[in-house]
């Protein structure tokens, strides 16, 4: 069980804080509210995916990861346009 906890903690730090946090910052700087909200949604979904790993639910983890990737894409799309 210890390996799952380390992996879940890594997900919280790397995915939530660094990647999506940077995307949220960029959207805040350029005053892009939809892009920020998409990035915030991706951060929340990525945070919940750590619990799916912790409770050993790989299908739920895959679904949440796909949703987070979609929200990141939507945030980037809102920033670009």
N, C-alpha and C positions, 0 to 999 in steps of 0.2 A: 504494500500500500504506500510505502514511502516514495517509490518512484513516481506514482501518480500525483502525489502532492507536489513534488518538485516540478513535474511537467506542467501542472495547472498553474503554479506560481510563475513559471516562465511565460506561459500564455498571457497571464494578466499583465506582466511587466512589459514584455516585448511588443505584443500585438496591441494591447490597449493603450499603453502609455506612449510609446515611441512613434509608431507608425500613424495611428489614428489621432493621437494628440497633436502631431505635427500638421496633419491635414486640417484639424479643427483650427489650429492657430493661423494657418494660411487663409482659411475662409473668414476668420475674424478680422484679419488685417485688411482684406479687400472688401469688407462689409457684405459678404455673400451669405445671407441668412439661410437659404435652402441648402447650400453646400455644407454649412456648419451643422445644421440639423441632421442631414444624412450622415455626416461623420460622427456626430454624437450617438445616433442610433446604432451605427456600426460598432462604436466603442462599447455600448451597453450589451449588444448581442455577443461580441467577442468576450466580454467579461462573463456572461452567463455560460458561454461554451466551456470555460474552465471548470464549471461545476459538472458539466456532462462528462468531462474527462475524470474528474474526481470520483464520480459515482459509476464509472465504467459503463457509459452509454455511448458507444461509438457512432451509432446511426444518428442520434440526436446531436452529437458533436459535429458530424458531417453536415447535417442540415443547418445548424447554427453558423457554421463556418461559411457555408454557401450564401446564407443570408447576409453575413457580415461583408463578404466579398462583393456582393451585389450593391450593398449600401455604400461601400467605398467607391465602387465604380460610379454610382449615382452622384456622390459628392464630387468626384473628379470631373464628371460631366457637367455638373452645375458650375464648377469653378471655371472650366474652359469656355463655356458659352456665355 
